[in-house]
Amino acid sequence: ENILPELKDIRERSRDLNRNDAHASGITGTMTCNVVGAGIRPQSRIDRDILGITEEQANTFQKDAERAWKQWLPSADIGNRMDFYEIQQLIDRQILENGEAVIIPRMIKERLPYGLCLQVVESDRLDTPPDKRGDKSIRSGVKIGENGEPVAYFIQKTHPGDVRYAETKEKKFIEIPAVNGYGWPGIFHLYFVQRSGQTRGVPFFAPVLNYFKDLSEYAEAELVAARIAA
């Protein structure tokens, strides 16, 4: 938790690095392509012996399950901009740049065919509400239980950097339980746990931010020297 006070600045520097540094941007793109590729696809293979069904019934179920998956793919994004495979690429990129990815599963009755959608949320919106800053059980937007498990997440309704948000002083948050009333995850918070009790993810580029800065300045100096020599 020692990094929490500096996490916002580290995320901003990591994003700036990926926007403006060719080496960092290339590394992120290559890793995302190698991990996700055209999309990580499930394959339905059930244990028919445990279920007590015939091989024919198992094959029918597997085909129906994969058919249902293909029907759901195009409507996976709540914003109707991405299919599920494109969401995978976005999540992998966010884990590299921001150190974590926040996904909220939503049920939209009007969305066909199944109503289930995924809302990918910028990690900046996961934060502690101003009126709860004194609550020691809330760490950077994550409410922790007695055993160290996440109990709830506080998501800001608008992005902190939204120009329209700057017109209002009040920060509005919604509290999302880690597990909803049906026993399903209320939110997916994905990050690499590197220390016991870690509640937020650290950007992949955090240890090499200064190195990339020095590398960029060195390359610029070499180019200037080459121009002068020419």
N, C-alpha and C positions, 0 to 999 in steps of 0.2 A: 504493500500500500504506500510505500515511500514515493512512488512515482506519480501518484494521483494528482498532487498539486501542479505538476509540470506536464501532465498528459495532454492537455489541450494544445500547448505550444508545440509539443513533439509531433502531434497529429498534423498541425498546420505546416510545420517544416517538412514532414514526410510528403504531404500533398504537393507542396511547392516543388519539392525535389522531383516528383513524378511528372509534374507539368512542364518543368523547365530544364531538366537534366536528361540528355539523350540516353546515357548509360542506365540510369535508374528506371526510366520509362521503358526501355528495352527489356530490362530484367523482369519488370512486372508483367509486361505483355508476354514474354516467353514463358514465365512460370505459369501464368493463367492458361495459356494455350496448351502447355504440357499436362497440366493437372485436369483441366476440364475438357479441352479439345472441342469437339462438336457437341458435347453434352454427355454427362454420366447417366447411363440408362439402366433402369432396373430390369431384372429378369425374373419372372415369377416361377419359382420352384418350391412347391409345398411338400411337406412330409405326409404323404397319404396314409401311412401306417398309423401315425398318431391320430389323424382325423378319422380313421376307420372308413375310408372311401375307396372305391375301385380306381384302377389306373385310368380308365376312361373318364370317370368323374373328375379326377385330378387334372387330366389334360384339358378338359372343358373349362374348369375353373381357371387354370393358368392362362388360357387363351383369352377368356373373358376379362381377367384382371389386366393383362397387357393391352387389350383393346380399350378398356376404361382409362388406362393411363394415357394412351395416345389421344383420346378425346379430351382429356383434361388439360393437356400440355399448353395449347394456345391461350387458354383463359387463366393461366396460373397467376399472372400479374394483376394486382388490383387496379393499376393504372392503365391496363390494356396497351402497354408499350412493349412488353417482352413476353416470350414464352418461357417455360421453366428452364430450358437449357441456357438461355440468355441471363436468367436470374442467377444461375450457378456461376457464370462468368463474373457477374457484378459482385456477388458475395465473395468469391475468391479474391478479386481485386481489392475489395474493401478490407478484407483480413490483412492483406499485404500492406496497403496504404495506411489504414486506420488502426490496424491491430485487432479489429473485431468486426463482426457483422451482427446487426439487429434485425430480426424478421418477425413480424406479427402475423399469425394466421387469422384470417377474417372469413366469416360466413356471410355472403351476399346472396339473398334469395333470388334476386333478378339475374344473377350470373349463371348461365348455363354451361355445361350440363349438371354440375354438382354443387355449385355455390361456394366451394372453398377457393379462397384467393390468398396470396401472400403479399404483404406490404413490407418492402425493404425500407428501413428507417436509417437515416444518417446517425452515426454514433454521437454526434454533438447534441442530439435531442434527448439522449439518455443522461439525465442530470438530476441533482437534488433540488427540489422546490425550495425557494427562499424561506418559506415559513417552516421548513423541516430541517434547516441546517444544524439545529442543535440536537437532532436525534442521532445518537451514536450508532444505531443499528442500520442507518442508511449511508452507504458509501458510494459516492459519485453516482447517485441515481438508483442503486441496487439495495433493496432492503434485505438484510441478512437475518436468518433465523437463529435459534439457540445453538444449532449444530453447525453453523456456518453455511447453511444452504440458502440459495436465493428464494425469498418469499414473494417479493413483488418488485416491479420495475416502474419507475416514474419517467414517462415520456412527455416531452414538451410538445404542445400542439403545433407550434410553428418552429421553423428552423431559426436559431439565434441570429444567423446572418441575413435573414429575410428583410429586405428594405421596408416592406409593409409593417413588419413586426416592430421596427424602430419607432413607429408612430405611437405605439402603446407601451406604457411602462410596466404593466402587469404581465407576469409570465404565467401562462395557464398550462397546467399539467394534467395528465390522466394517469391513474394508477392501474397497472395491469398485473394481475396475479400470475405468479410463475406457473401455477397449475389451475385450470378453470374448474367449474363445477362438475364437469364430465370426466375429470381426471386426465385431460389432455393438456399439453403444454400451452400456456397462454402467450408465450413469447419464446423465440429461439435466440439465444445470445451465444454466438460462436466466437471462440478465441482460443489461443494456445495457453494453457495454464503452465506457467514457469515457476511459480512459487505457491506454497501452501496458503490458502485463504485469499488468493488473488481474485478480485471481482471485476477487473476491467482488462482488456487486451492492450498489449504494447505493439506499436507499429513495427513491422519487419525491418525497416530501415533505421530504427532508432540507434543501434550501435555504430552505424557507419555514416551518420549525417555529416560529421566533420570531415570524414575521409572524402566523401563525394564533393564537398565544398572545396577542399584542397586540390582534388583531382581536376575539378573544373577550372580553378584558377591556374593550375599548372599548364593545362592544355591551352588556355587563353594566352598565357605568357609565351609558350612555344610558338603559337600562331603569330603573335606580335613580333617575336624575334625573327621568324621566317620572313615576314613582310619587310622588316627593316633590312634584313640581309639581301632581299631581292631588289 
